[in-house]
Amino acid sequence: MNGTMIQYFHWYTEGDGKLWEEVQHNAKYLAELGITMVWLPPAYKANGGGFSVGYDPYDLFDLGEFDQKGGTPTKYGTKEQYISAINTLREKGIGTIVDIVLNHKAGGDEKERFQVYKVDPNNRQNFISEPFEIESYTKFTFPGRNKKYSDFEWNFTCFTGVDFAEGEEGDFIYQIINEHGDGWEEMTSDEKGNYDFLMYNDIEHRNPHVREELNYWGKWYHETVGFEGVRLDAVKHQSPEFYKEWLQLLRANTGKNLFAVGEFWAPGELPLLEKYIEETEGCMSLFDASLHHNLHTASQSGSEFDLRTIFDNTLVQSQPNLSVTVVDNHDTQPLQALEAPVEPWFKPIAYALILLRQEGFPCVFYPDLFGATYKDYGSDGNEHEIFLEKVDQIEELLKLRKNNAYGMQRDYFEDANCIGWTREGDGEHKGCAVVISNKEQYEKPMEMGTQYAGQYFYDALGRFEHTVQIDENGWGNFTVSAGNVSVWIPE
C-alpha cells in the first residue's frame, strides 16, 4: 500500500491532556484512510509543563510520569495513555513517528557561574564583549524523577551557549567558554555567521558524556514505548556528524531500520537541503521546505503562477526517495513565526500533488483533516481568532492514494494553467487520471494505457456527472473545473 503520514497535532492543539486518548479513538479511522505513520508531538516533560507544545524540553525521561514543572501529565496526557495510543496504532497497522528535540534544553533546576562571550545575535561569530562571568540555569538534576532511568546530571559543560544571564538586560546570546574552547559547532549553513544556537541552553554534542547519555536515552525510549520512526527537530542548528552517529547507533541498538525525517527549514533553498543530505550520507529524509514554498506561492498567485514549474527546485524532484512532502505544518500555520499557509482554494490541488504522484512520502497536517479553531496575538499586536476548515474532499484524496495511485506515471505538464498526469495502476489496483487547473475549466487529453480501451471513467470527486470513454489507443479527454482538481477512475 502507498504510505502516508499525518502530523497529528498543530501549534494550538488543546492542552487538556486528551490528545493521546483522541489518537487512540481515531486509530481505526486513520487506517481506513490509508494513513500508515502518525507523527506525534514531543511526549516528554517540557519547561512549560502541561501548557507546552513540547519544543522547550526539560526532562527526556519524563513521559508524563513524574510530578515536575507543575504536574504529572504533559499537555497531551500521561505516560500510560501515550503507550496505550502507540499500541492501538500498531494494532491497526500504523507506525508511530516520535518527535525528537535534542538541540536544546530549557528550565534548568539550579544556577551555575561560568565564563562567556556575549555575541552579536545577527552574526554569532562576532564577540561583542571580553570574557566575563554570568549566572544561568544550566544545572539539570530532575529532583522529581529522583534518578530513575538515569542518574546523569547536566551542567554548563554540556552546553555551547545560553540566552539568559542573571541580571543582564536585553536579548543577548552568550557563548560558553569551556575547557576545550571549541566555540560553536560546525553547521551546514553560514546563516547568522553560525546558526548552532537557536534557543534556551544549546546542547554541546561534542561532549562525549552528552553523546553517551543521548545515545542511551534513544535506546531507552524505543524499549519503553516502541516506535517505527523519528522526526528530528531543528537539524539545521545541529552538527550533521551528531545525527549520523545517533541514528546509526539507534538503528543498531534496536535492530530496526527506523525511518527518520529531519526538519531543515530553508524555503526556496534546495542546495542547502541537498548539502545536508550529503553531509549526513542520506541517513535521513528531510521535509521538502522548497515544495512548500512553491505551493504557498502558487496559492497566492492564482492564474499568474505557471503550474509547469510547481516542482522546480524541490527536493521531491531532485531526491524523491528522501523527500517528505507537506502542504502545511505547525510552523507555517497562521499566527506562527514562519507563517506561510497555503490558501484554502489551492489546498485540494496541493494535496493531489503530494498524494497522487509516485515521488515523495506525503505528510497530511492535522487541521487539514479535522479542522481547527484557535486564538493568538499576531505580529500587529492584536488578538486574532483563526478558523481552519478541513480541506475539501481530503478523505477522498487520501482514499484515492490508498486505492488508485499506483503504477507507471505519465506527465502532461505542457500548459501553464492546466497540468495533469495518469497512473496506470498495477496488478492489484486500478489507476487514475489527475487534472489540475488554476484558471478556467479545461479538457485534457491523456493516455491511460490500452488495457483500459473501451472502459468508462468517472470523476471520483463528483464535480462532473458525465463519464469519459477511453479510446482504442488508451487515451481519454479528462475535464477539470476552474481553479480545481479532478481525479478520474474506472467505473
C-alpha positions, 0 to 999 in steps of 0.5 A: 500500500502507498504510505502516508503520514499525518502530523497529528497535532498543530501549534494550538492543539488543546492542552487538556491532556486528551490528545493521546486518548483522541489518537487512540479513538481515531486509530481505526479511522486513520487506517481506513484512510490509508494513513500508515505513520502518525507523527506525534508531538514531543511526549516528554516533560517540557519547561512549560509543563502541561501548557507546552507544545513540547519544543522547550524540553526539560526532562527526556525521561519524563513521559508524563510520569513524574510530578515536575514543572507543575504536574504529572501529565504533559499537555497531551496526557500521561505516560500510560495513555501515550503507550496505550495510543502507540499500541492501538496504532500498531494494532491497526497497522500504523507506525508511530513517528516520535518527535525528537528535540535534542538541540536544546534544553530549557528550565534548568533546576539550579544556577551555575557561574561560568565564563562567556562571550556575549555575541552579536545575535545577527552574526554569532561569530562576532564577540561583542564583549571580553570574557566575563562571568554570568549566572544561568540555569544550566544545572539539570538534576530532575529532583522529581524523577529522583534518578530513575532511568538515569542518574546523569546530571547536566551542567554548563559543560554540556552546553555551547551557549545560553540566552539568559544571564542573571541580571543582564538586560536585553536579548543577548546570546552568550557563548560558553567558554569551556575547557576545550574552547571549541566555540560553536559547532560546525553547521551546514549553513553560514546563516547568522555567521553560525546558526548552532544556537537557536534557543534556551541552553544549546546542547554541546554534542561534542561532549562525549558524556552528552553523546553517551547519555543521548545515545542511551536515552534513544535506546531507552525510549524505543524499549519503553514505548516502541516506535517505527520512526523519528522526526528530528527537530531543528537539524539545521542548528545541529552538527550533521556528524551528531545525527549520523552517529545517533541514528546509526547507533539507534538503528543498531541498538534496536535492530530496526531500520527506523525511518527518520525525517529531519526538519531543515527549514530553508524555503526556496533553498534546495542546495542547502537541503541537498548539502545536508543530505550529503553531509549526513550520507542520506541517513535521513529524509528531510521535509521538502521546505522548497515544495512548500514554498512553491505551493504557498506561492502558487496559492497566492498567485492564482492564474499568474503562477505557471503550474509547469514549474510547481516542482522546480527546485524541490527536493521531491524532484531532485531526491524523491526517495528522501523527500517528505512532502507537506502542504502545511505544518505547525510552523507555517500555520497562521499566527506562527513565526514562519507563517506561510499557509497555503490558501484554502482554494489551492489546498485540494490541488496541493494535496493531489500533488503530494498524494497522487504522484509516485515521488515523495512520502506525503505528510497530511497536517492535522487541521487539514483533516479535522479542522481547527479553531484557535486564538493568538496575538499576531505580529500587529499586536492584536488578538486574532481568532483563526478558523481552519476548515478541513480541506475539501474532499481530503478523505477522498484524496487520501482514499484515492492514494490508498486505492488508485495511485499506483503504477507507471506515471505519465506527465502532461505538464505542457500548459501553464494553467492546466497540468495533469498526469495518469497512473496506470495502476498495477496488478492489484489496483486500478489507476487514475487520471489527475487534472489540475487547473488554476484558471478556467475549466479545461479538457485534457487529453491523456493516455491511460494505457490500452488495457483500459480501451473501451472502459468508462471513467468517472470523476471520483470527486463528483464535480462532473456527472458525465463519464469519459470513454477511453479510446482504442489507443488508451487515451481519454479527454479528462475535464477539470473545473476552474481553479480545481482538481479532478481525479478520474477512475474506472467505473 
